[in-house]
Amino acid sequence: MATASTSEDWEGLSRRLANYMYRSRVDGSLLQDTPVERDKAIAELNNTHQTAPFNPQASVDAEGGLNVDQYLAKVDEAISELDDKEKNNGDAFTIADRVLRLYCLFSAALFCSQYKCPTAQLDFDANGMGNVSLRALRMSQEMFNESSPRRVDLERSPTDLSNEAITALLEDPAELVKQRFLWLSEDEDEAGQWSVESTVHTRRGIEYVIVYDDADGPIPMDKESMRDRTPFVTRSTPGSGINKDEGE
């Protein structure tokens, strides 16, 4: 018989997902400093299939079901081993190691938010508790803001971007993650301010992961969907090329 979910369960799952989100954002931010080496490491990991054991499909059982706990346990073990390597022998911790850890963290965050949280949320709702994914997202943002030296932002009025500016942004992930965008839509569920949390290189190209202000969790997007959502930029970090008015 399943036991009723408690506030400890809710808080624990929120913190687990928040940790995946926060740490993937930190590693992704650090990798922006070495884009050439990062891209080489991504290609090497893909060519040598080092990410294959952490593909979620590896946790699909014979009946086609997903073994969520088995997958997360495997990814957590890999993350822990990479953490130990960085802590105990920092000089030996390579960019490829950080890329692999980012892959594990990002995959764990998606897997947790897509499969573990919705199942648990039914019990949380029944017991009058809040949305675990939204709680995790807010916690991860607070953690990143408190620890990141790059957190200073400039609030500003929305700027209408040209098609050329949008194309340039989509091809420059390091610049893209510095921005905050406004999506004007007749659909209230899609309208609002959002930002890019991370980008992932896949065989299909670049996948962008966005988060809305006051949203439930990260949302993966392809390039065409991103193009539709980036006509207005509302905020950017110091040093960004979009800080200057286009008329200057």
MARKOLDREN-515367 format. One record per residue (C-alpha): residue in one letter; z negated, x, y. Coordinates in steps of 0.001 Angstrom, whole numbers, plus 500000, padded with zeros to 6 digits. Layout:
REM MARKOLDREN-515367
+----+--------+--------+--------+
! aa !     zz !     xx !     yy !
+----+--------+--------+--------+
!  a !      Z !      X !      Y !
...
+----+--------+--------+--------+
END
This chain:
REM MARKOLDREN-515367
+----+--------+--------+--------+
! aa !     zz !     xx !     yy !
+----+--------+--------+--------+
!  m ! 500000 ! 500000 ! 500000 !
!  a ! 500959 ! 501393 ! 503400 !
!  t ! 498153 ! 501967 ! 505858 !
!  a ! 498214 ! 500513 ! 509333 !
!  s ! 499358 ! 502864 ! 512069 !
!  t ! 496657 ! 504061 ! 514452 !
!  s ! 496569 ! 505475 ! 517946 !
!  e ! 496184 ! 508925 ! 516329 !
!  d ! 499446 ! 508371 ! 514417 !
!  w ! 501174 ! 507285 ! 517621 !
!  e ! 499886 ! 510250 ! 519605 !
!  g ! 500630 ! 512708 ! 516802 !
!  l ! 504235 ! 511590 ! 516378 !
!  s ! 504724 ! 511547 ! 520154 !
!  r ! 503487 ! 515121 ! 520405 !
!  r ! 505603 ! 516255 ! 517483 !
!  l ! 508805 ! 514893 ! 518993 !
!  a ! 507823 ! 516126 ! 522468 !
!  n ! 507325 ! 519631 ! 521084 !
!  y ! 510808 ! 519644 ! 519518 !
!  m ! 512335 ! 518403 ! 522794 !
!  y ! 510401 ! 520805 ! 524999 !
!  r ! 510992 ! 523903 ! 522893 !
!  s ! 514695 ! 523192 ! 522446 !
!  r ! 514989 ! 522871 ! 526205 !
!  v ! 513171 ! 526186 ! 526732 !
!  d ! 515336 ! 528083 ! 524253 !
!  g ! 518468 ! 526454 ! 525645 !
!  s ! 517461 ! 527449 ! 529164 !
!  l ! 516806 ! 531056 ! 528157 !
!  l ! 520148 ! 531296 ! 526365 !
!  q ! 521950 ! 530371 ! 529586 !
!  d ! 521102 ! 533862 ! 530864 !
!  t ! 523334 ! 535495 ! 528228 !
!  p ! 526285 ! 533121 ! 527767 !
!  v ! 528648 ! 535685 ! 526218 !
!  e ! 526115 ! 536909 ! 523662 !
!  r ! 525018 ! 533323 ! 523018 !
!  d ! 528536 ! 532144 ! 522260 !
!  k ! 529122 ! 535133 ! 519965 !
!  a ! 525904 ! 534333 ! 518111 !
!  i ! 526928 ! 530687 ! 517726 !
!  a ! 530296 ! 531717 ! 516281 !
!  e ! 528633 ! 534186 ! 513896 !
!  l ! 526101 ! 531628 ! 512679 !
!  n ! 528859 ! 529092 ! 512089 !
!  n ! 531070 ! 531621 ! 510285 !
!  t ! 528257 ! 532785 ! 508015 !
!  h ! 527022 ! 529217 ! 507390 !
!  q ! 523453 ! 530156 ! 508319 !
!  t ! 522902 ! 526717 ! 509805 !
!  a ! 524098 ! 524918 ! 506649 !
!  p ! 520629 ! 524673 ! 505008 !
!  f ! 519380 ! 522810 ! 508075 !
!  n ! 522203 ! 520306 ! 508200 !
!  p ! 520635 ! 516818 ! 507913 !
!  q ! 523148 ! 515991 ! 505178 !
!  a ! 521235 ! 518411 ! 502959 !
!  s ! 518401 ! 515886 ! 502900 !
!  v ! 520490 ! 512948 ! 501720 !
!  d ! 519309 ! 512051 ! 498238 !
!  a ! 521469 ! 511006 ! 495281 !
!  e ! 521244 ! 507339 ! 496284 !
!  g ! 522444 ! 508078 ! 499788 !
!  g ! 519032 ! 507747 ! 501432 !
!  l ! 517530 ! 510158 ! 503922 !
!  n ! 514428 ! 512142 ! 503026 !
!  v ! 513078 ! 512484 ! 506547 !
!  d ! 509832 ! 514284 ! 505747 !
!  q ! 511566 ! 516762 ! 503428 !
!  y ! 514101 ! 517669 ! 506099 !
!  l ! 511538 ! 518059 ! 508880 !
!  a ! 509285 ! 520161 ! 506640 !
!  k ! 512183 ! 522511 ! 505880 !
!  v ! 513130 ! 522834 ! 509546 !
!  d ! 509496 ! 523312 ! 510592 !
!  e ! 509186 ! 526174 ! 508101 !
!  a ! 512287 ! 527884 ! 509497 !
!  i ! 511030 ! 527457 ! 513069 !
!  s ! 507648 ! 528893 ! 512105 !
!  e ! 509268 ! 531956 ! 510499 !
!  l ! 511327 ! 532604 ! 513631 !
!  d ! 508226 ! 532133 ! 515794 !
!  d ! 506384 ! 534729 ! 513723 !
!  k ! 509278 ! 537140 ! 514056 !
!  e ! 509301 ! 536757 ! 517831 !
!  k ! 505510 ! 537081 ! 518100 !
!  n ! 505016 ! 540011 ! 515734 !
!  n ! 508178 ! 541983 ! 516355 !
!  g ! 509691 ! 540823 ! 519611 !
!  d ! 512238 ! 543639 ! 519804 !
!  a ! 513749 ! 542493 ! 516526 !
!  f ! 514045 ! 538887 ! 517707 !
!  t ! 517744 ! 538578 ! 518526 !
!  i ! 519835 ! 536136 ! 520503 !
!  a ! 521155 ! 534916 ! 517143 !
!  d ! 517556 ! 534170 ! 516115 !
!  r ! 517036 ! 532147 ! 519277 !
!  v ! 520292 ! 530267 ! 518726 !
!  l ! 519271 ! 529466 ! 515153 !
!  r ! 515845 ! 528281 ! 516310 !
!  l ! 517467 ! 526134 ! 518991 !
!  y ! 519699 ! 524594 ! 516321 !
!  c ! 516637 ! 523811 ! 514193 !
!  l ! 514618 ! 522415 ! 517097 !
!  f ! 517468 ! 520311 ! 518410 !
!  s ! 518338 ! 518957 ! 514951 !
!  a ! 514677 ! 518154 ! 514302 !
!  a ! 514394 ! 516307 ! 517617 !
!  l ! 517463 ! 514171 ! 516866 !
!  f ! 516430 ! 513564 ! 513269 !
!  c ! 512900 ! 512622 ! 514292 !
!  s ! 513992 ! 510304 ! 517113 !
!  q ! 516739 ! 508621 ! 515064 !
!  y ! 514971 ! 508155 ! 511737 !
!  k ! 511227 ! 508765 ! 511856 !
!  c ! 510339 ! 507158 ! 515175 !
!  p ! 512127 ! 503802 ! 514708 !
!  t ! 510414 ! 503213 ! 511358 !
!  a ! 506992 ! 504054 ! 512752 !
!  q ! 507632 ! 502056 ! 515920 !
!  l ! 507559 ! 498787 ! 514001 !
!  d ! 503937 ! 499444 ! 513049 !
!  f ! 503103 ! 500724 ! 516514 !
!  d ! 504489 ! 497530 ! 518071 !
!  a ! 502519 ! 495410 ! 515626 !
!  n ! 499357 ! 497244 ! 516671 !
!  g ! 500028 ! 496933 ! 520395 !
!  m ! 500901 ! 500576 ! 521038 !
!  g ! 503623 ! 501920 ! 523346 !
!  n ! 507078 ! 503342 ! 522721 !
!  v ! 506646 ! 506652 ! 520917 !
!  s ! 510054 ! 508086 ! 521896 !
!  l ! 509553 ! 507319 ! 525577 !
!  r ! 506073 ! 508840 ! 525445 !
!  a ! 507501 ! 511970 ! 523802 !
!  l ! 510280 ! 512297 ! 526373 !
!  r ! 507842 ! 512077 ! 529268 !
!  m ! 505490 ! 514555 ! 527625 !
!  s ! 508313 ! 517048 ! 527030 !
!  q ! 509439 ! 516769 ! 530648 !
!  e ! 505893 ! 517378 ! 531874 !
!  m ! 505536 ! 520385 ! 529568 !
!  f ! 508805 ! 521877 ! 530782 !
!  n ! 508034 ! 521254 ! 534444 !
!  e ! 504640 ! 522917 ! 534089 !
!  s ! 505946 ! 526025 ! 532326 !
!  s ! 509475 ! 526596 ! 533614 !
!  p ! 510099 ! 528941 ! 536536 !
!  r ! 513370 ! 527037 ! 537099 !
!  r ! 511813 ! 523665 ! 537705 !
!  v ! 512153 ! 523566 ! 541521 !
!  d ! 514711 ! 520911 ! 542463 !
!  l ! 516150 ! 519708 ! 545760 !
!  e ! 516300 ! 515953 ! 546320 !
!  r ! 519442 ! 514935 ! 548161 !
!  s ! 521791 ! 512020 ! 548811 !
!  p ! 524420 ! 511304 ! 546147 !
!  t ! 527577 ! 513399 ! 546469 !
!  d ! 530898 ! 512015 ! 545263 !
!  l ! 532496 ! 514610 ! 542978 !
!  s ! 536234 ! 515134 ! 542726 !
!  n ! 538000 ! 515176 ! 539359 !
!  e ! 538379 ! 518939 ! 539724 !
!  a ! 534646 ! 519376 ! 540349 !
!  i ! 533791 ! 517217 ! 537322 !
!  t ! 536140 ! 519253 ! 535106 !
!  a ! 534608 ! 522500 ! 536339 !
!  l ! 531091 ! 521229 ! 535625 !
!  l ! 531920 ! 520119 ! 532104 !
!  e ! 533313 ! 523570 ! 531370 !
!  d ! 530213 ! 525325 ! 532762 !
!  p ! 527122 ! 524177 ! 530782 !
!  a ! 524845 ! 526601 ! 532684 !
!  e ! 525769 ! 524866 ! 535947 !
!  l ! 525822 ! 521393 ! 534413 !
!  v ! 522182 ! 521433 ! 533293 !
!  k ! 521082 ! 522188 ! 536867 !
!  q ! 522363 ! 518826 ! 538128 !
!  r ! 521032 ! 515281 ! 538205 !
!  f ! 523597 ! 512477 ! 538185 !
!  l ! 523809 ! 508819 ! 539184 !
!  w ! 525741 ! 506429 ! 536945 !
!  l ! 526786 ! 503198 ! 538671 !
!  s ! 527490 ! 500578 ! 536036 !
!  e ! 527501 ! 496793 ! 535841 !
!  d ! 525560 ! 497200 ! 532603 !
!  e ! 521898 ! 497585 ! 533614 !
!  d ! 521141 ! 499417 ! 530358 !
!  e ! 523628 ! 502172 ! 531260 !
!  a ! 523087 ! 502407 ! 535012 !
!  g ! 520630 ! 504904 ! 536463 !
!  q ! 519910 ! 508571 ! 537078 !
!  w ! 520280 ! 511072 ! 534269 !
!  s ! 520576 ! 514766 ! 533532 !
!  v ! 521901 ! 517022 ! 530792 !
!  e ! 519105 ! 518297 ! 528558 !
!  s ! 521237 ! 520620 ! 526429 !
!  t ! 524699 ! 521298 ! 525031 !
!  v ! 525649 ! 522027 ! 521433 !
!  h ! 528825 ! 523687 ! 520154 !
!  t ! 530246 ! 521832 ! 517146 !
!  r ! 533528 ! 521977 ! 515243 !
!  r ! 534713 ! 519052 ! 517365 !
!  g ! 533937 ! 520905 ! 520597 !
!  i ! 530968 ! 520746 ! 522965 !
!  e ! 528480 ! 517918 ! 522528 !
!  y ! 526347 ! 517077 ! 525552 !
!  v ! 522841 ! 515661 ! 525207 !
!  i ! 521728 ! 513606 ! 528195 !
!  v ! 518454 ! 511923 ! 529127 !
!  y ! 518055 ! 509021 ! 531532 !
!  d ! 515064 ! 508728 ! 533818 !
!  d ! 512703 ! 506257 ! 532094 !
!  a ! 514881 ! 506264 ! 528959 !
!  d ! 513777 ! 506158 ! 525320 !
!  g ! 515188 ! 509527 ! 524266 !
!  p ! 518118 ! 511962 ! 524230 !
!  i ! 521664 ! 510578 ! 523960 !
!  p ! 524556 ! 512648 ! 522534 !
!  m ! 527846 ! 512359 ! 524446 !
!  d ! 531373 ! 513713 ! 524046 !
!  k ! 533398 ! 515169 ! 526927 !
!  e ! 535298 ! 511983 ! 527798 !
!  s ! 532112 ! 509920 ! 527940 !
!  m ! 530562 ! 512586 ! 530134 !
!  r ! 533551 ! 512519 ! 532476 !
!  d ! 533015 ! 508800 ! 533070 !
!  r ! 529365 ! 509347 ! 533942 !
!  t ! 529595 ! 512237 ! 536411 !
!  p ! 531148 ! 510906 ! 539638 !
!  f ! 527942 ! 511253 ! 541669 !
!  v ! 525494 ! 514166 ! 541707 !
!  t ! 522129 ! 513418 ! 543338 !
!  r ! 520111 ! 516599 ! 542840 !
!  s ! 520648 ! 520237 ! 541972 !
!  t ! 518564 ! 523361 ! 541668 !
!  p ! 518591 ! 526160 ! 544260 !
!  g ! 521472 ! 528564 ! 543767 !
!  s ! 523800 ! 525917 ! 542398 !
!  g ! 527300 ! 525873 ! 543849 !
!  i ! 527031 ! 522104 ! 544315 !
!  n ! 524126 ! 522461 ! 546719 !
!  k ! 526671 ! 523026 ! 549484 !
!  d ! 528606 ! 520138 ! 550963 !
!  e ! 532224 ! 520123 ! 549888 !
!  g ! 533249 ! 520086 ! 553518 !
!  e ! 531647 ! 523458 ! 554247 !
+----+--------+--------+--------+
END
